[in-house]
Amino acid sequence: MGEIKGTTRVCGLIGNPVGHSISPVIHNTLADLCGIDMVYTTFKVEKGAVDTAVKGAHALDILGLNVTVPHKQEVIGALESVDPLAEAIGAVNTLVRTEHGYKGYNTDILGLERELEEEQVELKDSPVILLGAGGAARAIAFLCVSKGAKEVAILNRTEEKAAVIAEDVNRHLQSKAAYAMKLSDYGKLTGENYVVIQTTSVGLYPNCDDAVIEDEDFYKRAAVGVDIIYNPAETKFMKLMKAQGKPAYNGLKMLLYQGIIAYELWNKCEVSEETAAHILQKMKEEMGIHE
Ligand code: ATR
């Protein structure tokens, strides 16, 4: 890490817990590689103290903050303004300093968008299947519909949660593209060439042999699979995709790019592909990801 001086700008992560986060590695390595006089650390913030923390951060001239669990929704009330996509999603993970407060963004979803672009996974006019209906699925459903997906089938064990997301997305974006299905009804999907995005926690280390759907006929209908899990590096879902000859990607680049995009917003810079590759390698080393 570069020397901390009187001129060093501070950024950080607010959440609880924060000690396990990879974000300090991402941002402090970026600062080193880009030669920017900035340091990044974590701030544990209790529930109910978010507003005070954000106002205090502004008073302390803190350049930017990331926000993690459990504050991604609550923080919105403490902001000066919110990016429209983040506002629609209802979750903010990045605060960028403005004169009178912070502007909120959701770089988790912008990170996935950049990963999909890089892997040439096209959402526009594509049929999409989302597996799961938690916070991540909600954000991804907004991304898919806003990018012009032909249809977005949200499949969840608890169908009602998928229905709430589908209704919210369609209403906000004045679309009919999103719809809910019970996970076990996947056999009713008769289309072809789906972009399938796996957002459930099923398959996460140490349950590496689990996938929400095992049936190979399901994977035959896919064009490509994206799992937002990154540990293990190759999930069962990805293996099932690849067994049908379909490309499959994990969520590590989504995590990388959510950090890079936040960094670019704070420092008004563009991180090169070479630097991004370097950070990705460093993340792999630090995180003890199971291959
Ligand atoms: P996140 O905010 O990261 O998306 P979450 O809100 O906890 O996480 O959502 C977890 C998702 O994984 C949910 O869609 C959950 O399904 P339910 O809504 O029915 O609970 C899904 N999930 C978790 N364990 C599952 C399992 N064993 N089988 C099927 N789905 C599962």
Residues whose N, C-alpha, C, O or C-beta is under 5 A from the ligand:
A	BS01	ATR	G132 A133 G134 G135 A136 A137 N156 R157 T158 K161 T199 T200 S201 V202 V212
